[in-house]
């Protein structure tokens, strides 16, 4: 398949990427579903459903492995748990698109708008990534977030992490309908004279591919706060846990960033 040229991210693609970013730091449990929290009880449930994965599921739990009697100090405590295909399911669901379970089933059964080999990957957030084994079966999946980076539920040792596409073994990509648009379809950038557009105009722009960004402040909550926290942490400003709550630590990180970049720390 030829490389997709002159394409741009859509609102849907950006939502998929943003939601994937908001899940960084979550746990990996084989068969993890339903955005459930990582608990010993949930691990037992998944181990019972997938007995061949029992040892792997148990050894990464401080309680089930017998290392300690509580979850205290476990980096997965209080975090949601996914496997790779359930992560892609839920990030797409957040953008209004249902996926089936299982990386191979997704690849073969979903009504993709386009697919391709990894060397033709379009640099557009929201594209899904897949790894095919030597028999051509898709065994792993993740979310492309742009600029050469992906978010994936990598495995029990790693959890949900951000990785460079070039450093992993992705073999294919696939695009759902509405994730990419041609550059010609992008709404025009507002000039200074039109930036104070009426609310109706702003809503139309959002529907055609422009995300409305909120002004975030102490007390704000939601996915955009999680993205802010991730970006701050990524650039060395400690915003704490990526929990979507703009609290004291996030406020301090924002102010530190502003001061370091010659902005008013407000």
N, C-alpha and C positions, 0 to 999 in steps of 0.2 A: 504494500500500500504506500502511496506517495505521502510525503510529509505534508501536513496541513499548513498552508501558508496564510499570512494575513488574517489571523484569527485573534479574537479578544475574549477575555473572560466575561461571562454573563453574571447576573445577580445570583442565579442558581448555583453556578460554579463557585462563586465567592462564598456563599453560605456553606457549601459542602466543605470547603477548605477551612473556613473559620471554625466550624463545629469540630472538625478534626483537630485543629490546634487546641481547642478548649479541652480536649481529652488527654493532652500530654500529661504524663505522670500517673495515669490510671494503670491498674493491674492487668496482667494477662492470665486468664484461666481458660484452658481448652474447653470449648463448648460454652463459654461465658455468654450470656444472653440477657436481654431485657433491661440493660443498664442497671443491673443488680450490683450491690456493694460486695466487695471482697470480704467474706467472712468464712470462718471454718465450716459453718453449716452449708454455705453455698458451695464451697470446695468439695465437701462430702457428697452433695447432690450431684455435682458434675462428675466426680470420680465414679459414682454408682452408675451414671449414664454412660460413661466411657471408661470401662474397667481397664482397658489397655493403656490408658493415660493416668491411672491411679497414682503410681509412684511419682510421676512428674508433678501432678497436682498437689500431692501431699508434701513433697520435699521442700516446696517453696512457701510453706505455711509454718510459722514458728510453733503453732500449737499441734497441728497434725503430724509434724515431723518429730515432735517430742522435745524440741529445743527449749521451750518455755511454756508457761501455763496461761499466758495472756497474749493479746495482740500488741501490747505496749512496745513501741519502738519499731514496729514493722512498717516499712515505707509504704505498704499497700493499705494500711489501716484507714478506714473511712473512704477509700477510693472505689470507684466503679470498676468493674472487671469485664473484659472482652477477650474474644479471640479475634483473629485477623478479619474474618468475614463478617462477624457480628459488628465490628467497628465500622466497616464500610456500610453495612446495612443501616446503622443508626445515624451516621453522618449524612447519608442520602435521605433518610427519613426526615431529618431536620429541614431539608430543602424541598420536602414534598414528594419525594420519589421513593417508592417501595422497591427493595431488592429481595431476592430469595436468599436462603442460607447457603453457605458453602462457596468457596472461591470457584471451584470447577462448575458448579451449578450456575453461579452468577454469569460466568463467562459464556456458557452455552445456552442459557435460557432467557437472558434479559434482552429487551429490544434496543440494543445499542444503536446509537446514531452512526458511530464509526469505531473501528478498531485498528490496531497496527502493531508492528514490532517496535521494541523499545527505542531503536535508533531513529524512529520517526515521531517520537513523543512531542506533541505540541506543548509549548511552554504556557499553559493555561491552568490556573487553579481549578480544582474540582474534577480533574481527570482521574480515573481509577487505574491503579497499577496491578499487574499480575505476574506471577512466576510460574512457568511451566517446567515440569520435571522432564526427564529424558524420554518419557512415554507420551509427552504432550498434555499431561493432566495438570491443571492449574492447582497448585498447592499452597499458594500464599497470595494475599492481596493487601493493598494499602491505598493511600490517598495522596495524589500529587498536589502540593500547595504552592508551586511556582518557584522560579529561580533555581531549579535544580534540587529542590528539597521535597521530601515526602514525610507523611506521618503514618506510622504503622504499629499495629499490635505485634511486636516483633517476636515475643516469646516469653516464657515464664521467668527467665532471668532478667529480662529487660523491661517488660511492661509496654506501655504505649510511648513511643519515642519518635523524635525527629531524626531523620537520616538523610544523607546525601544519596541521590539516585545512583550516581556513578559508583558509589561504594557498595551497592547491594547487587543482588542477582535478578533484578526485574527483567522479564523477557518480553512483556506485552503491555499495552495500555488499551483502555476502552472508554468511550464517552457516551454518557446518557443524553437523550434529547434535551436541548435547552441549556447545556452546560457551556457550550462555546457559541460565539456569534462571529460573523465576519466583521472585520474592522469597519467596513462601510456601514454596518448596522448600528454602530455605537452612537449614543446620543452625543451631540456636539458639546464641547466644554463651554461652560458658562463664562461670559465675559464679566468684567467687574460691574458693568452696567446692569447685568441681568442676574447677578447672584442673589439679590433680594427678591426672588421670584415668589409668587403667591403659593400657598400650600398646595393648591390643586396641581400646579406645574411641577412641584417637587415630587408629588405622588406619582405623576405620570413618568417622570424621569426614573424613579425607583423601579417602576414596573418594567421599564425597558432596559434595565441593566445597571443603574447607578445605586449604590448602597448609601442610605442616609446614615451618617455617623452622628451619634449623640455626643453632646458635651459631657464628659465623664468627670465626676467630682466625688468627694468623700460621701459614702453612702450609696453610690450607684451600684447596680448589680446587673449581671447578665453576661452573655457571650462576648460582647465587645470589651467588657472589663477583663475577661479571661485572656483575650487577645492582647490587650494592653499589658497585663502582667507577664505574659509569655515574652513579649518583645522587650520589656524592661529587663527581665531575668537574662534573656539571651544576650543583651548588651552590657551586662555587668552591674545592673542596678537592682538590688535585692528587693523584689516586690513580694517575696514570700511565696506561699502556696498558691497555685493557679486555681482559685476557687470561685472566681467571678464576683467577689465582694470587694469593693473599693473601701479599704479600711486604713488604719494608721500606717501600716507597713507600705502599702501601695502608694499612699499619699507622700510618704517620705521619699520613696523611690522616684516618683514623678518630679518632686521638687529638686532632688539631686540631679536628675537628668536636665531639668530646666536650667539650673545654675551652671552645670557643666557646659551647656550649649548657648550661654549668653542670653537666656530667656528670663522673663520675670517669673520667679518661683511663686506662682499664685494658685 
